[in-house]
Amino acid sequence: MYAAPFSYHRPASLQEAIKLLQELGREARIIAGGQSLIPLMKMRMVRPAALVDINFIPGLSEIQSPKGELRFGALARHADIENSEAVSAIPIIHDCAAGIADVQVRNQGTIGGSLAEADPSGDWGTALLTLETSVICLGPQGQRTVPLEEFIKDAYTTVLAHDELVTGVHVKVPPKGSGGAHLAFKRTAPVYPTASAAVQLTLEGKDTCKEARIVLGCVGLTAIRAKEAEAVLRGKTLSEKSIQAAAEAAREAAEPQSDMRGSAEYKLLMVATLVKRAIGIAARRARGERAEAGHEYVGR
Ligand SMILES: Cc1cc2nc3c(=O)[nH]c(=O)nc-3n(C[C@H](O)[C@H](O)[C@H](O)COP(=O)(O)OP(=O)(O)OC[C@H]3O[C@@H](n4cnc5c(N)ncnc54)[C@H](O)[C@@H]3O)c2cc1C
């Protein structure tokens, strides 16, 4: 099916984009990679009267690594992030970028579009919540920096006003002795996961967990921070018993619904298994070991 008719606008600067969003009103939508918006328009689930294409605004695709931070322009593509040298400082970010759909989607889809879409199954929200992440938003009143925990309010809902856009995503590099992993279970590559888990740990010595963040994806209306599971690990020695207890606590935090990707019961089992595996990989990385974190696919 074709999308309903719309007008198309191509601003050359952020100021022009904001002015257009103000003039065109609530019926206008920004288009970035188009990987969520275009399918929805073709299914006529959304019918924007106008599209404001931000792809021709210079400087929005950059990936920078000032001291202690990674900074992504809103238009940094998943593939650019996957292939960025700078991202090796935070392996969980590479896991996330490399695991999104297939190469076509990764070549087009953007980090800013993904967070702005706030799809409950979107991978960036899950992975980046394990880190100190800020979303940089710009509107007629100027720029504001919003912590990611506050940026996504609900499924498909963010704090963005209709005339405001995301210009960048800033992530603090975790302290020495840290490691993370993002794992998902998928039916095939070009679909969203059935369940996913992101774990970021900071170790003291080889086995004591100083800090832990555990976030669950696709098992609730937004990514879920499993704080009880984090508390199970914090200050404890990482052992089979403590990791199992954390996985069980994480399962308790999940609120999955049955759908075409799996039953709620199945997702609960999956998410606990993914948390357990992600803790193992995160711990190995925190110790400085090399550990791969690939997604799991049905039948593989
Ligand atoms: C077949 C397929 C499989 C996919 N599988 C996965 C997957 O496994 N995991 C995953 O995470 N994602 C997946 N995606 C989604 C993909 O990651 C998209 O790139 C992402 O959701 C949206 O990014 P985009 O740049 O394409 O945004 P667009 O589609 O252009 O926009 C999405 C929404 O965000 C708004 N928006 C875009 N940019 C901005 C901005 N800078 N400021 C404010 N608002 C903005 C738009 O107005 C729109 O409402 C999949 C998509 C497809 C088509």
The ligand as an SDF file (V2000), in Angstrom:
LIG
                    3D

 53 58  0  0  0  0  0  0  0  0999 V2000
   12.4540   -4.8460    9.1450 C   0  0  0  0  0  0  0  0  0  0  0  0
   12.8540   -4.0090   10.3290 C   0  0  0  0  0  0  0  0  0  0  0  0
   13.3950   -4.6290   11.4360 C   0  0  0  0  0  0  0  0  0  0  0  0
   13.7910   -3.8660   12.5440 C   0  0  0  0  0  0  0  0  0  0  0  0
   14.3370   -4.5190   13.6130 N   0  0  0  0  0  0  0  0  0  0  0  0
   14.7840   -3.7920   14.6590 C   0  0  0  0  0  0  0  0  0  0  0  0
   15.4250   -4.4260   15.7700 C   0  0  0  0  0  0  0  0  0  0  0  0
   15.6550   -5.6280   15.7960 O   0  0  0  0  0  0  0  0  0  0  0  0
   15.8020   -3.6430   16.8160 N   0  0  0  0  0  0  0  0  0  0  0  0
   15.6250   -2.2730   16.8090 C   0  0  0  0  0  0  0  0  0  0  0  0
   15.9990   -1.6100   17.7580 O   0  0  0  0  0  0  0  0  0  0  0  0
   15.0310   -1.6650   15.7730 N   0  0  0  0  0  0  0  0  0  0  0  0
   14.6120   -2.3680   14.7080 C   0  0  0  0  0  0  0  0  0  0  0  0
   14.0240   -1.7240   13.6430 N   0  0  0  0  0  0  0  0  0  0  0  0
   13.8060   -0.2490   13.7260 C   0  0  0  0  0  0  0  0  0  0  0  0
   15.0420    0.5110   13.3050 C   0  0  0  0  0  0  0  0  0  0  0  0
   16.0300    0.3800   14.2960 O   0  0  0  0  0  0  0  0  0  0  0  0
   14.7680    2.0130   13.0980 C   0  0  0  0  0  0  0  0  0  0  0  0
   15.9230    2.5450   12.5910 O   0  0  0  0  0  0  0  0  0  0  0  0
   14.4300    2.8590   14.3110 C   0  0  0  0  0  0  0  0  0  0  0  0
   13.3880    2.3580   15.0390 O   0  0  0  0  0  0  0  0  0  0  0  0
   13.9650    4.2680   13.8980 C   0  0  0  0  0  0  0  0  0  0  0  0
   15.0330    5.0070   13.4110 O   0  0  0  0  0  0  0  0  0  0  0  0
   14.8740    5.8180   12.0790 P   0  0  0  0  0  0  0  0  0  0  0  0
   16.0620    6.6690   11.9920 O   0  0  0  0  0  0  0  0  0  0  0  0
   14.6100    4.9090   10.9440 O   0  0  0  0  0  0  0  0  0  0  0  0
   13.6010    6.7410   12.4050 O   0  0  0  0  0  0  0  0  0  0  0  0
   12.3650    7.1600   11.5080 P   0  0  0  0  0  0  0  0  0  0  0  0
   11.6210    5.9640   11.0580 O   0  0  0  0  0  0  0  0  0  0  0  0
   12.7690    8.1350   10.4860 O   0  0  0  0  0  0  0  0  0  0  0  0
   11.5160    7.9240   12.6330 O   0  0  0  0  0  0  0  0  0  0  0  0
   10.9350    7.2340   13.7100 C   0  0  0  0  0  0  0  0  0  0  0  0
   10.1720    8.2250   14.5930 C   0  0  0  0  0  0  0  0  0  0  0  0
   11.0780    9.0610   15.2820 O   0  0  0  0  0  0  0  0  0  0  0  0
   10.8940   10.4440   14.9110 C   0  0  0  0  0  0  0  0  0  0  0  0
   12.2480   10.9820   14.7810 N   0  0  0  0  0  0  0  0  0  0  0  0
   13.2480   10.5000   13.9930 C   0  0  0  0  0  0  0  0  0  0  0  0
   14.3780   11.1800   14.2190 N   0  0  0  0  0  0  0  0  0  0  0  0
   14.0870   12.1300   15.1470 C   0  0  0  0  0  0  0  0  0  0  0  0
   14.8560   13.1440   15.7770 C   0  0  0  0  0  0  0  0  0  0  0  0
   16.1560   13.3090   15.5130 N   0  0  0  0  0  0  0  0  0  0  0  0
   14.2340   13.9310   16.6770 N   0  0  0  0  0  0  0  0  0  0  0  0
   12.9350   13.7430   16.9750 C   0  0  0  0  0  0  0  0  0  0  0  0
   12.1510   12.8200   16.4090 N   0  0  0  0  0  0  0  0  0  0  0  0
   12.7290   12.0100   15.4990 C   0  0  0  0  0  0  0  0  0  0  0  0
   10.0900   10.4180   13.6340 C   0  0  0  0  0  0  0  0  0  0  0  0
    9.2910   11.5750   13.4970 O   0  0  0  0  0  0  0  0  0  0  0  0
    9.2580    9.1570   13.8170 C   0  0  0  0  0  0  0  0  0  0  0  0
    8.1370    9.4360   14.6050 O   0  0  0  0  0  0  0  0  0  0  0  0
   13.6210   -2.4500   12.5400 C   0  0  0  0  0  0  0  0  0  0  0  0
   13.0650   -1.8180   11.4090 C   0  0  0  0  0  0  0  0  0  0  0  0
   12.7010   -2.5890   10.3110 C   0  0  0  0  0  0  0  0  0  0  0  0
   12.1280   -1.8880    9.0970 C   0  0  0  0  0  0  0  0  0  0  0  0
  1  2  1  0
  2  3  1  0
  2 52  2  0
  3  4  2  0
  4  5  1  0
  4 50  1  0
  5  6  2  0
  6  7  1  0
  6 13  1  0
  7  8  2  0
  7  9  1  0
  9 10  1  0
 10 11  2  0
 10 12  1  0
 12 13  2  0
 13 14  1  0
 14 15  1  0
 14 50  1  0
 15 16  1  0
 16 17  1  0
 16 18  1  0
 18 19  1  0
 18 20  1  0
 20 21  1  0
 20 22  1  0
 22 23  1  0
 23 24  1  0
 24 25  2  0
 24 26  1  0
 24 27  1  0
 27 28  1  0
 28 29  2  0
 28 30  1  0
 28 31  1  0
 31 32  1  0
 32 33  1  0
 33 34  1  0
 33 48  1  0
 34 35  1  0
 35 36  1  0
 35 46  1  0
 36 37  1  0
 36 45  1  0
 37 38  2  0
 38 39  1  0
 39 40  1  0
 39 45  2  0
 40 41  1  0
 40 42  2  0
 42 43  1  0
 43 44  2  0
 44 45  1  0
 46 47  1  0
 46 48  1  0
 48 49  1  0
 50 51  2  0
 51 52  1  0
 52 53  1  0
M  END
$$$$
